[in-house]
Amino acid sequence: MQHIAIIGGGITGVTTAYALAKRGLRVTLFERHRYAAMETSFANGGQISASNAEVWNHTSTILKGLKWIGDANAPLLVNPKPSWHKLSWMAEFIANIPHYERNTIATVKLAIAAREHLYSWAQEEGIPFALKRAGILHIYRNKTAFDHATNVNRLLAQGGLSRTAVSPSEMRAIEPTLKGDFVGGYFTESDATGDIHQFTVGLAAAFERLGGTIFYGQQIERIQSNGATVTLTAKGSADTDTSATTSTYSDVVICAGVRSRALAEQLGDRVNIYPVKGYAITVALPDAKSQAAAPNVSLLDDEAKLVTSRLGEDRLRIAGTAEFNGYNLDIRADRIRPLVAWVNQCFPDVGTRQVVPWAGLRPMMPDMMPKVGRGRQANVFYNTGHGHLGWTLSAATASLLAEEMCQAESARVAKGKAILPEPLAST
């Protein structure tokens, strides 16, 4: 019988596990933390945003990055210390500029498909996650940025997304609490927001109810495939647990975020993911004044590269920025201050006394497209590299991969080569 191992308990790993279990397959998930969704899926911007499907491979991104060199408050910050990984990734990023339009259209199509899966799963499993289907409003302070958004809108429309240009007065009608001077905006009524951590934890529980198994606190140290079976060596992540366990499966899916690259190398695959740090703050809204002054409609400020999500009555999430600084997870005060200042500027009556900062590493591929599908070996698969759109795309890529794996297994059975995993063994 097919027995699939999944590495990674974030949004992509859990959606993949659930999609496979829904199809009646036997699945075991390994997560190095004690709980699901404790890294990049813990406190992101909260947007389920097909309207944010534009890939970053554009000449304007390069020009902005050069302009912001040396500015610690810049939305895009690059550590000038060179590394081969960073340089090779950036070279591939630039090489994918000619594919900007094609990849943007493909991404928006994935995003539209994903949210339908996500909504249906949440409803079927009864998962509360502060879902707010009030749309997303993109805001622009200068004509150059607004004109670029108009060009982007053409690509989003080709992908099937309806997004409407709105005047400053219409923007304030959509979100009356917003303060500032703007030249215009774009409103996507079909977009939504929610709490990614709550959703992932709830879907992990649903996966277990379907018969799936989750091993928490298990770090995968070694992975091998001979094309017929996959062998995993896991070690307890606690300092007191030094034992290692080896187990064998028919197939494996790598959903390990920024750690996917190192696991892929062990399997002979090149998955050129770079960790791009993003920051977030969660602002507590403990009183009626702050709750009334906080936005209900999700915003995306293209100039500041910040997004907002209202997570229930008493929380406001602000997230964004991009920092190329390796696998560093330090929460820097000079990167958090601009987020707080943005709230004070755009929503001056929202109290910012209680602010919880956070940082996460987005797993970015150079072409900004997720790595979904088979690796070099017939029983190795990937669902990773979703970058800043993991929450937005994961349900679609999980469903696509599950279909691919089911078809692959059917073909193996038809050829009389169904794989029987070896019994679990400890070393």
VMD Tcl script that draws the C-alpha trace (Angstrom):
set ca {
  {0.00 0.00 0.00}
  {1.22 3.50 -0.81}
  {2.45 5.33 2.31}
  {3.48 8.94 1.77}
  {5.75 10.97 4.03}
  {5.44 14.76 4.09}
  {8.19 16.95 5.50}
  {6.97 20.25 6.91}
  {3.95 21.23 9.00}
  {3.37 24.75 7.69}
  {0.54 25.79 5.40}
  {1.87 23.92 2.33}
  {2.69 20.72 4.21}
  {-0.64 20.58 6.02}
  {-2.74 21.39 2.93}
  {-0.81 18.72 0.99}
  {-1.34 16.15 3.74}
  {-5.04 16.95 3.91}
  {-5.52 16.84 0.12}
  {-3.85 13.41 -0.05}
  {-5.74 12.03 2.95}
  {-9.04 13.23 1.44}
  {-8.24 10.98 -1.51}
  {-7.91 7.98 0.80}
  {-4.11 7.76 0.86}
  {-2.04 6.84 3.88}
  {0.01 9.88 4.93}
  {2.50 10.67 7.71}
  {3.65 14.24 8.29}
  {6.90 15.25 10.04}
  {7.16 18.66 11.72}
  {10.24 19.78 13.61}
  {8.31 22.03 16.00}
  {5.94 20.91 18.75}
  {2.97 22.33 16.85}
  {1.90 23.04 13.28}
  {2.44 26.45 11.64}
  {5.12 27.79 13.97}
  {7.39 29.46 11.40}
  {6.39 31.40 8.26}
  {2.77 30.25 8.68}
  {2.54 31.74 12.16}
  {1.90 35.47 11.68}
  {1.93 36.54 8.05}
  {-0.07 39.40 6.54}
  {-3.24 37.33 6.53}
  {-4.31 38.17 2.99}
  {-5.85 35.59 0.66}
  {-4.94 37.83 -2.21}
  {-5.27 36.94 -5.86}
  {-4.85 40.68 -6.44}
  {-1.27 40.42 -5.14}
  {-0.29 37.81 -7.74}
  {2.14 40.07 -9.61}
  {5.58 38.43 -9.56}
  {8.53 40.62 -8.55}
  {10.64 39.93 -11.67}
  {10.36 43.42 -13.08}
  {12.92 46.09 -13.95}
  {11.27 48.49 -11.49}
  {12.07 46.09 -8.64}
  {15.77 46.19 -9.52}
  {15.75 50.00 -9.73}
  {14.00 50.35 -6.38}
  {16.45 47.94 -4.76}
  {19.39 49.99 -6.01}
  {17.76 53.22 -4.83}
  {17.18 51.81 -1.34}
  {20.74 50.53 -0.77}
  {21.91 51.77 2.61}
  {18.44 52.82 3.81}
  {17.59 50.72 6.88}
  {13.94 51.81 6.67}
  {13.52 50.78 3.02}
  {10.81 48.24 2.14}
  {13.45 46.18 0.29}
  {16.76 45.69 2.10}
  {19.71 43.63 0.87}
  {22.62 42.69 3.09}
  {25.62 43.65 0.91}
  {27.70 40.74 2.24}
  {28.07 38.43 -0.78}
  {27.32 34.72 -0.86}
  {27.21 32.36 -3.81}
  {23.64 31.37 -2.99}
  {22.44 34.98 -2.93}
  {24.30 35.96 -6.09}
  {23.14 32.92 -8.05}
  {19.56 33.46 -6.91}
  {19.63 37.12 -7.95}
  {21.13 36.25 -11.33}
  {18.27 33.81 -11.95}
  {15.78 36.40 -10.70}
  {17.00 38.87 -13.31}
  {17.02 36.16 -15.99}
  {13.29 35.62 -15.35}
  {12.30 39.23 -16.04}
  {11.23 38.27 -19.61}
  {8.72 35.82 -18.05}
  {7.12 38.47 -15.82}
  {3.78 38.63 -17.66}
  {3.42 34.88 -18.20}
  {4.18 34.06 -14.56}
  {1.91 36.78 -13.19}
  {-1.03 35.43 -15.22}
  {-0.28 31.85 -14.13}
  {-0.07 32.93 -10.48}
  {-3.42 34.70 -10.45}
  {-5.08 31.64 -11.98}
  {-3.64 29.49 -9.18}
  {-4.77 32.00 -6.55}
  {-8.36 32.04 -7.79}
  {-8.53 28.24 -7.76}
  {-6.88 28.05 -4.33}
  {-9.36 30.17 -2.42}
  {-12.29 28.01 -3.53}
  {-10.53 24.93 -2.13}
  {-9.63 26.79 1.05}
  {-13.16 28.05 1.71}
  {-14.74 24.65 1.08}
  {-12.24 22.84 3.32}
  {-12.78 25.32 6.15}
  {-16.55 24.99 5.88}
  {-16.49 21.21 5.62}
  {-14.18 20.83 8.63}
  {-15.66 23.65 10.72}
  {-12.40 25.59 11.02}
  {-12.69 29.08 12.54}
  {-9.90 31.37 11.31}
  {-11.21 34.95 11.46}
  {-12.21 34.83 7.79}
  {-13.24 38.26 6.50}
  {-14.49 38.40 2.91}
  {-14.51 42.19 2.62}
  {-12.08 42.53 -0.30}
  {-8.62 44.08 -0.58}
  {-7.95 47.72 -1.42}
  {-4.61 48.63 -3.05}
  {-3.67 52.24 -2.31}
  {-1.35 54.53 -4.31}
  {0.20 57.87 -3.37}
  {1.71 58.81 -6.74}
  {0.69 58.56 -10.39}
  {3.70 56.47 -11.44}
  {2.74 53.69 -9.04}
  {-0.92 53.93 -10.01}
  {-0.06 53.71 -13.71}
  {2.03 50.59 -13.04}
  {-0.94 49.10 -11.20}
  {-3.09 49.79 -14.27}
  {-0.69 47.72 -16.37}
  {-0.75 44.96 -13.74}
  {-4.53 45.03 -13.84}
  {-4.44 43.99 -17.50}
  {-2.49 40.85 -16.55}
  {-4.77 40.05 -13.61}
  {-7.77 40.32 -15.91}
  {-6.15 37.85 -18.32}
  {-5.88 35.47 -15.39}
  {-9.59 35.83 -14.64}
  {-9.54 38.35 -11.77}
  {-11.90 41.31 -11.60}
  {-10.25 44.37 -9.97}
  {-11.78 47.85 -10.10}
  {-10.04 51.24 -10.23}
  {-11.35 53.59 -7.53}
  {-10.94 57.33 -6.91}
  {-9.73 58.79 -3.58}
  {-13.33 59.52 -2.57}
  {-14.37 55.96 -3.47}
  {-11.43 54.64 -1.46}
  {-12.66 56.45 1.63}
  {-16.16 55.11 1.07}
  {-14.72 51.59 0.97}
  {-12.55 52.16 4.08}
  {-13.64 55.32 5.98}
  {-10.92 55.03 8.64}
  {-8.04 55.46 6.15}
  {-6.19 58.80 6.45}
  {-3.75 60.32 3.94}
  {-3.45 61.72 0.44}
  {-3.81 59.25 -2.42}
  {-4.11 59.50 -6.20}
  {-6.30 56.43 -6.44}
  {-6.57 52.73 -5.77}
  {-7.72 49.36 -6.99}
  {-10.34 47.31 -5.17}
  {-10.69 43.51 -5.43}
  {-14.03 42.59 -3.91}
  {-13.42 38.82 -4.19}
  {-10.26 38.79 -2.03}
  {-10.30 38.04 1.69}
  {-8.24 37.78 4.88}
  {-7.87 35.32 7.72}
  {-5.58 33.95 10.40}
  {-3.18 31.53 8.69}
  {-2.06 29.99 11.99}
  {-5.59 29.18 13.11}
  {-6.45 27.73 9.72}
  {-3.33 25.54 9.51}
  {-3.77 24.20 13.04}
  {-7.43 23.46 12.34}
  {-6.65 21.69 9.06}
  {-3.90 19.65 10.76}
  {-6.50 18.41 13.25}
  {-8.86 17.59 10.37}
  {-6.06 15.64 8.67}
  {-5.61 13.54 11.81}
  {-9.37 12.91 11.96}
  {-9.09 11.50 8.44}
  {-6.57 8.97 9.74}
  {-3.35 10.86 9.04}
  {-0.39 10.74 11.41}
  {1.70 13.70 12.55}
  {5.07 13.36 14.28}
  {5.77 16.65 16.00}
  {9.20 17.61 17.32}
  {10.94 15.54 14.61}
  {13.73 17.07 12.55}
  {14.59 15.22 9.32}
  {18.36 14.78 9.37}
  {18.80 12.57 6.33}
  {16.68 11.57 3.34}
  {17.42 8.98 0.64}
  {15.48 7.61 -2.32}
  {16.23 4.71 -4.65}
  {13.22 5.46 -6.84}
  {11.15 2.70 -5.23}
  {11.31 3.60 -1.53}
  {12.29 6.64 0.53}
  {14.22 6.38 3.79}
  {14.00 9.16 6.37}
  {16.17 9.60 9.43}
  {14.48 11.79 12.03}
  {15.86 13.16 15.27}
  {13.99 14.69 18.15}
  {14.27 18.47 18.08}
  {14.48 18.74 21.88}
  {17.99 19.06 23.31}
  {17.35 16.12 25.61}
  {16.31 13.82 22.77}
  {19.40 12.60 20.92}
  {17.93 9.38 19.49}
  {17.46 8.96 15.76}
  {14.73 6.94 14.06}
  {14.80 5.59 10.52}
  {11.60 4.82 8.63}
  {10.73 3.88 5.06}
  {7.93 5.12 2.82}
  {6.80 4.69 -0.75}
  {6.89 8.42 -1.56}
  {7.92 11.72 -0.01}
  {6.74 15.30 -0.47}
  {9.10 18.11 0.52}
  {7.12 21.04 1.96}
  {9.83 22.36 4.27}
  {9.85 26.05 3.33}
  {13.33 27.56 3.32}
  {14.79 24.20 4.39}
  {13.55 22.52 1.23}
  {16.71 23.47 -0.65}
  {19.01 21.49 1.67}
  {16.71 18.44 1.63}
  {16.52 18.58 -2.16}
  {20.31 18.55 -2.39}
  {20.38 15.24 -0.51}
  {18.06 13.84 -3.17}
  {20.09 15.17 -6.10}
  {17.59 17.95 -6.94}
  {18.26 21.67 -7.26}
  {15.51 23.76 -5.69}
  {16.98 27.25 -5.53}
  {14.95 28.70 -2.67}
  {16.28 31.82 -0.95}
  {14.94 32.95 2.45}
  {13.45 36.44 2.12}
  {12.61 37.83 5.54}
  {9.35 39.61 6.17}
  {8.25 41.43 9.31}
  {4.85 41.76 10.93}
  {3.24 43.39 13.92}
  {-0.01 42.42 15.58}
  {-1.65 45.47 17.15}
  {-4.01 44.80 20.03}
  {-7.29 46.72 19.85}
  {-8.42 46.50 23.48}
  {-10.82 49.45 23.57}
  {-13.80 50.70 21.59}
  {-11.90 53.72 20.24}
  {-9.14 51.63 18.63}
  {-11.61 49.08 17.32}
  {-13.67 51.79 15.64}
  {-10.57 53.47 14.16}
  {-8.98 50.31 12.73}
  {-9.67 49.28 9.12}
  {-12.15 46.52 8.36}
  {-11.18 46.26 4.70}
  {-7.74 44.79 4.04}
  {-5.22 47.21 2.52}
  {-2.09 46.88 0.43}
  {0.17 49.94 0.31}
  {2.35 49.37 -2.76}
  {4.79 52.16 -1.92}
  {5.44 51.00 1.65}
  {5.08 47.32 0.67}
  {2.77 46.75 3.65}
  {-0.52 44.91 4.01}
  {-3.18 44.94 6.73}
  {-5.68 42.37 7.94}
  {-8.35 42.75 10.57}
  {-8.30 39.53 12.58}
  {-11.50 39.67 14.56}
  {-12.57 42.66 16.62}
  {-9.45 43.06 18.73}
  {-6.44 42.43 16.45}
  {-4.93 44.27 13.50}
  {-2.07 42.66 11.56}
  {0.40 44.75 9.54}
  {3.06 42.90 7.57}
  {5.45 43.30 4.70}
  {8.93 44.44 3.65}
  {11.56 42.15 2.15}
  {15.02 41.56 3.58}
  {17.74 39.52 1.87}
  {19.85 38.53 4.84}
  {20.27 34.77 4.67}
  {18.65 32.55 7.29}
  {18.65 35.32 9.88}
  {15.47 35.55 11.98}
  {16.44 38.47 14.23}
  {13.60 40.89 14.84}
  {15.25 44.26 14.28}
  {13.79 47.31 15.98}
  {14.71 49.54 13.02}
  {12.60 47.31 10.74}
  {9.63 47.23 13.12}
  {9.48 50.99 13.71}
  {8.31 51.81 10.14}
  {5.37 49.42 10.55}
  {4.25 51.12 13.75}
  {4.80 54.56 12.18}
  {2.65 53.52 9.20}
  {-0.24 52.65 11.54}
  {0.15 55.98 13.35}
  {0.11 57.83 10.03}
  {-2.78 56.05 8.29}
  {-4.89 55.27 11.37}
  {-3.93 57.87 14.01}
  {-6.73 56.94 16.42}
  {-5.60 53.32 16.68}
  {-3.60 52.83 19.87}
  {-0.19 51.23 19.35}
  {0.71 50.62 23.00}
  {0.38 46.86 22.62}
  {2.32 45.67 19.59}
  {3.71 42.15 19.12}
  {6.52 41.96 16.51}
  {7.37 38.92 14.41}
  {9.65 37.89 11.55}
  {9.44 34.99 9.13}
  {11.39 33.67 6.15}
  {9.52 33.45 2.87}
  {10.75 30.55 0.67}
  {11.36 32.34 -2.64}
  {12.18 30.76 -5.99}
  {13.99 33.05 -8.48}
  {11.06 33.00 -10.92}
  {8.58 33.59 -8.06}
  {6.71 30.41 -9.02}
  {6.23 27.56 -6.52}
  {8.05 24.29 -7.10}
  {5.24 21.75 -7.49}
  {5.69 18.24 -8.85}
  {8.13 15.38 -9.17}
  {11.85 15.54 -8.56}
  {14.59 13.49 -10.19}
  {13.41 10.28 -8.52}
  {9.96 8.93 -9.41}
  {8.82 8.86 -5.77}
  {10.09 12.31 -4.71}
  {7.75 15.29 -4.97}
  {7.88 18.97 -4.05}
  {5.31 21.53 -2.96}
  {7.39 24.46 -1.80}
  {8.82 27.84 -2.75}
  {5.55 29.82 -2.61}
  {7.29 33.00 -1.50}
  {4.96 35.75 -0.27}
  {1.87 33.86 -1.49}
  {1.96 30.61 0.49}
  {-1.35 31.32 2.20}
  {-2.90 32.41 -1.10}
  {-1.70 29.53 -3.32}
  {-1.28 26.53 -1.03}
  {-4.72 24.94 -1.37}
  {-4.42 24.91 -5.17}
  {-0.89 23.55 -5.34}
  {-1.77 20.89 -2.74}
  {-4.74 19.76 -4.82}
  {-2.72 19.73 -8.05}
  {0.06 17.70 -6.45}
  {-2.38 15.24 -4.87}
  {-3.92 14.61 -8.30}
  {-0.49 14.09 -9.84}
  {0.52 11.63 -7.12}
  {-2.75 9.69 -7.41}
  {-2.27 9.39 -11.17}
  {1.33 8.25 -10.68}
  {0.24 5.58 -8.23}
  {-2.54 4.39 -10.55}
  {-0.01 4.04 -13.34}
  {2.32 2.02 -11.08}
  {-0.50 -0.29 -10.01}
  {-1.56 -0.77 -13.63}
  {1.97 -1.87 -14.45}
  {2.01 -4.28 -11.51}
  {4.58 -2.24 -9.64}
  {2.64 -1.01 -6.61}
  {5.09 -0.23 -3.84}
  {4.89 -1.82 -0.42}
  {6.75 0.18 2.23}
  {9.06 -1.67 4.58}
  {8.08 -1.83 8.25}
  {9.25 1.05 10.44}
  {12.62 0.36 11.99}
  {14.63 2.18 14.63}
  {18.39 2.66 14.69}
}
mol new
graphics top color blue
foreach p $ca { graphics top sphere $p radius 0.5 }
foreach p [lrange $ca 0 end-1] q [lrange $ca 1 end] { graphics top cylinder $p $q radius 0.2 }
display resetview
